[in-house]
Amino acid sequence: MKKIIVTPWEVKGELEKLDYTKLIKKFGTKPLTQDLLEKLKKITGELHLFLRRGVFFSHRDFDWILDKYNVGEKFCLYTGRGPSGVVHLGHLIPWMFTKWLQDKFDVELYFQLTDDEKFLVKDLSLDQTLSFSFNNVLDIIACELAPEKTHIFIDTQYTKTLYKLALRIAKHLTFSTVKAVFGFKPSDNIGIIFFPAMQIAPCFLPSILKGKLVPCLIPASIDQDPYWRPARDVAPRLGFYKPAQIHSRFLPGLGRGGKMSASEPETAIFVTDSLEVVERKILNAFDGGQPTLREQKEKGGNPDICLIYQYFYFLFEPNDKKIENLKSDCKNGKLVCGECKQKLATKVKEFLAGYQQRREKAKNIVDKFILKD
């Protein structure tokens, strides 16, 4: 088995074999328990699909965030995007959940675009990362976030505010600390060694802007968790609350093994793909079916390894009874892979058609979202 790598800059390997329980232990986070989900449901009235299906599975201090909210202390949301190309469905999962949290709790969101980080770690110019940032702003707005409560900022365009806060953070972080967390090597450029202070800064930004302590909740995929360990260490020394987090799994790509990745375009569904391209990718995706139609009907398929089923489970079939029937029909041979793929293609195309319309309209309202110095 290929080694599974999960870092803030790289996620690869046979992720269908990734043990998320072991990942919780490795990162030192806590599982989202049923008791905690029931506590959340008492406030929200329902649980998001991503919570019912275990897409979000881990947290730090999410219970504390709910306690703060229950005594009248509203939190803010903070998440982000490293702008290095076109957004795919995997990127949307934390953003879609963030929108749900924003709606249910009526809270503000601070969204960071780390064009500086991508310049430092990838073979991209600053002009390129800035261009990707402006394109990704449209992707973010298309998730239907509330304009009056959503503040999007690009690091190199918001430096006057961010840098002063990052300096305060950096003064309390030693090289040995960030080296231990991120595995920095002597050959790494000094920019990326400083960068964690820039990604930590938005945890405390709302408290600075509002002149009072504001709890912060970060919905993000689990690979970004290393940033919040030093953030939580430094928070008390700077007089801020420790940021809380809630972590998601990785959406698999359409090929066997690995998460959805822009580096393997045929395994990723990009939000700007044409509907024809989307259908082709899904029809060519890895499934859990038998080699022949006769064997499929006799022996049934294996939904546990089928990527088509996983896409229904994680994203495109919110009805719990229907997802049970889908799994049963697959196992019993009542449903053949071609039919299942066509059903998924229809749902994905419907989703993307609406998303792409919203993305086009977003060009006219960008100024309502951008936070400037």
ABEGO torsion letter per residue (X at the ends): XBBBBBBAABBBEBAAABBAAAAAAAAGBBBBBAAAAAAAAAAAGBBBAAAAAGABABBBGAAAAAAAAAAGBBBBBBBBBBBAEBBBAAAAAAAAAAAAAAAAAGBBBBBBBBAAAAAAABBBBAAAAAAAAAAAAAAAAAAGBBAAABBBBBAAAAAAAAAAAAAAAAAABBAAAAAAAAGBBAABBAAAAAAAAAAAAAAAAAAAAAGBBBBBBBBBBAAAAAAAAAAAAAAAAAGBBBBBBBBBBBBBBABBEEBBBAABAAABBBAABBAAAAAAAAAABBBABBABAAAAAAAEBBAAABAAAAAAAAAABABAAAAAAAAAAAAAGABBAAAAAAAAAAAAAAAAAAAAAAAAAAAAAAAAABBBX
